[in-house]
């Protein structure tokens, strides 16, 4: 899917806030790492995609468990939430969303890896 000018809002919150959102909108009485709220229209090439909520508290714990930075974990959650806004659903898509996540994370890591410059004379 090729996207033109699209946007979404991202809320960075604590566990209490995301638990409240999860209960209010999904009727699930617990916190989670990320929630996505698509705009309601099928994802198109342009326009507003929806909202993403990320618990920074949970991201910190997951980063420690996964042995990477909080920045990397938040990036992982943004990708996950964004793919949900585009209509992907890891619970029913037979691994397609997971493969896209992996591909996008690898691209981000390569882009942000410090470049090795030769010894300066």
ABEGO torsion letter per residue (X at the ends): XBBBBBBBBBBBBBAAAAAAAAAAAAGBBBBBABBBBBAGBBBBABEBAEBBBBBAAAAAAAAAAAGBBAAAAAAAAAAAAAAAAAGBBAAAAGGAAAAAAAAAAAAAAAAABBBBBBBBX
